[in-house]
Amino acid sequence: MKTRVRMVLPALLVSAAAVLGVGVTVPAVAAPQTAPSLRPLADGQDVYRGWYFTKETCRDAGDAGIARGHWDNYSCAPGKGGFLHHLWTNR
């Protein structure tokens, strides 16, 4: 009985791992990061800085950039669906 368990159990674990996708995986090829095809909101705000999940975090990042002297003004534009906000700055 013990030899059957020793033979069957590893086979079950390997098949379960294959079904669940826990086994060997092929690494994904990283796509180059590019800015989304968005247009700036106002003249002079043509530097895309990134996206944020909420408008408040976008504003926090914009205010932090002004405080550090990285840019003079910013705008947070809502993305498609309204759940992402894109930070645009003047420099």
Protein Blocks (a to p, Z undefined) as FASTA:
>chain_A
ZZmmmmmmmmmmmmmmmmnopaccdddddddddddddddfbghiaccfbdcfbfklmmmm
mmmmmmnopambdcddddehhlaccdddfZZ
